[in-house]
Amino acid sequence: MPLSTPQTPTQIATSLEAFLTDHPTAALLEDGKLLFDMRTARYTLSTEHNRCTLHLWDTEAPASRTLVRRVLATELRKSVLRVSTRRFGQPRPQTLELAADRDRRTPSTRDNTRTLYLRILERVLLRAFPDWKPDSFRTAMDLEKSFGPAYARGLLIQGQNAWAVIAVNPEEPPATIDGILTLGILWLAHCREHSGGRRLVQGLRLIVPTGTATLTLSRLAWLNQAVAKYEIYELNPQTEDLEPRDPADHGNLHTHLHHAPNLSLARERFADPAARVMSLVPPDRYPDVDQRIRSATELAFLVHGLEFARIRIRPAATSFDLTPHITFGAAASETELTEETEPALRDLVTQLFARRHPSGDRRDPLYRMAPERWLESSLRRDAAPLEAHDTKLQLDHVYAQVPAFAAADRGMLDLLTVTEDGRLAVIELKADEDLHLALQGLDYWIRVRHHHLQHPDNITGLGEFQSHGYFGGIPLARLPPRLYLVAPALRVHPATEVILRHLSPQVEWTLIALDERWRTRIKSVWRKRHTDQPAHSDF
């Protein structure tokens, strides 16, 4: 039977596109078994003949596979899109699942792994800290406090003294392991709040799998040591070896800085192919199309932050000459623009302008897609709400994902600009509630600070950013960046302010909450700054 109320073929196709755009590493499952890994699979969606047809194939699999199904309906449940399909020639529908979560273990396997790890953890703690008693270790879900079952947590007690402890096993997804400090700080705050004055919770001990401490170490360096003590260990559950890691050793940052493209030369290089794309756009909608130069060899076309086409300069198939290649669509549905596919791009553009606008239908997946990108495009046009009376931004110099994270899939949008007084400004945008907003913003701040202070030129005084072509001739102050965290007011997770209170005073942050109607007009409804926090010690 269908999964939900009847949907039109266009609604079905759009919901699939939206999910795959938001979750490019999703997996397609049938009866819990992996059919396609969307990191390597390709697909097309057709709505011809008043039905939605999904064609999937994967030429990188050990044996090339293909799947063609008629899609009857879709239904989103948490991080899974249930897809009701029908094989051609068969009357009975079947249900497939698109799972966003990279953790594809069965629930029973996950539970067994976590239960076993909890026993190992308590045994290791008894041996490593013989003078301390493990107390109330558990993995139970507590949604009110944002604690999930992936993290084992408890206390180590010695008389009236205690340490909060949080640990994660190596079978959890990388994002869960990297998120341990956020949950650890929340656990520390919870333990202190509920100690009732009976004991002093000195700090937090974090236990991560062997070889995974690097990101957490880089974050620990920028926490306020006057608020709590922090220790981090790596645990190998097989050998039960517990190795301490020095919080002062945060190793090499996984980040790199590309050269900024020469914008005038890039516009000249892209002029002819860009004119071909814009010829498919109604002239009265030209101002709504954002042509974004991503590099010297790539130009993107966006409508309210949603990229619908791009031009890439590549070597020709039969020579070393560089030629422009135009494609449209997103991710695995990306299609080359030819005379045969031109009507499809024209139809895509028509759909974008008809459905993706500030007064559009909030239930429409095309309206909901890429909300952070929409927010970014709005702020590029009007960033006044981010400014305070004493801090003005130079929004004619705004860069996205600079510096870039090596092999990162963070699901966040990072912007870098500069204030009128020459201070770099890191801006983290989030349109939906995110528990890890504060520390992911800190990650980007750390990397920007690293590049800003690296290798200044002794003659010109320019740092890495200017030597790589950023910020023109603007003199940059040799001070750490400012950090701005921006989200709609009802999407600011309650944990965000708790985490921010634990950051070092050296991190000058501002949390800005926007009016929920930000698609229509950007307006700040409240803001909080690092200077609003009381200076005190909790131990």
Buried (B, 14 or more C-beta within 10 A) or exposed (E): EEBEEEBEBBBBBBBBBBBBBBBEEBBBBBEEEEBBBBBEBBBBBBBEEEEBBBEBBBEEEEEEEEBEBBBBBBBBEEEBBBBBBBEEEEEEBBBBBBBBBBBBBEEEEBEEBBEEBBEBBBEBBEEBBEEBBBEEBEBEEEEEBBBBBBBBBBBBBEEEEBBBBBBBBBBBBEBBBBBBBBBBBBBBBBBBEEBEEEBEBBBBBBBBBBEBBBBBBBBBBBBBEEBBBBBBBBBBBEEEEBEEBEBEEBEEBBBEBBEBBEEEEBBEBBEEBBEBBBEBBEEEBEEBBBBBBBBBBBBBBBBBBBBBBBBBBEEEEEEEEEEBEBBBBBBBBEBEBEEEBBEBBBEBBBBBBEBBBEEBEEEBBBBBBBBBBBBBBBBBEEBEBBBEEEBBBBBEBBBBBBBBBEEBEBBBBBBBBBBEEBBBBBBBBBBEBBBBBBBBBBBBBBBBBBBBEEEBEEEEEBBBBBBBEBBEEEEBEEBBBBBBBBBBBEBBBEBBBBBBBBBBEEBBBBBBBBBEEBBEEBEBEEBBBBEEBEEEEBE
